[in-house]
């Protein structure tokens, strides 16, 4: 055999060994759902899923079963790996909705259950896979007012400059319109907040103007949770300016921080004073270029 051909075979042989090694070291635990299991998984979800529920595949890259889902099942998160147990608990709507976990093995479910502090409520075998009905193991999150679901009930939404001059926003179908440009609004969407797929309000700020979103605490809430984040097309912008976030309750500032131009979900929980009434969420930026910004959260107990 010519020396050059022998060398080529040797290189291919070594490459095959390395590829096999990489697979077994790093990818062999990824598994996934078989083609036979996919319609069985969908059969369970088509029967059991209710509006408000959320589905989490694990592994989250294997989504073949979704092709068999009935119309109306759209709340599927492919970002389970990014959630902490506290963030996952925020998705629990007063213990009413259910979190569905589609897993390819008992071992994977056990790991998720322990890491994310989940309580199993039911399981449905689907071939070699499992569909698990679950909720956070702690007490149900008491959401009395959701900043995204209940955005239409905001007391007022407006921009103000340093001199106190105001531009009021007006409610238009599903959002607060704050100008003539397409991006000038505050409104709900499904989006990625630092790798977590969830509901949030688009709230693109304006240069050296403060966006105020004001809610009245008509539900007797004693706690507030707020989450803020830039979208990826914002934090990938070099030298992007941070958004300054503040929470003011009845004229007293209780929280203030800079949402830096990075891939991060800022999440804060604060106690509200007894008898708290007017809650002002405000957002300010030095320069608004590519400041694609979102927030969510709720009033609770």
Secondary structure, DSSP 8 states (H G I E B T S, - for coil): --HHHHHHHHHHHHHHHHHHHHIIIIITT-----HHHHHHHHHHHHHH--TT-EEEEESTT--GGGGG--TT---EES-GGG--HHHHHHT--TTTS-EEEEES-HHHHHHHHHHTTEEEEEEEEETTEEEEEEEESSS---EEEETTTTGGG-SEEEEE-TT--EEE-EEETTEEE-SSSTT-EEEEEEEEETTEEEEEEEE--BBTBEEEEEEE--S---EEEEEEEE-HHHHTSTT---EEEEEEETTEEEEEEEE-SSS--EEEEEE--TT--EEEEEEEES--TT--EEEEEEEE-
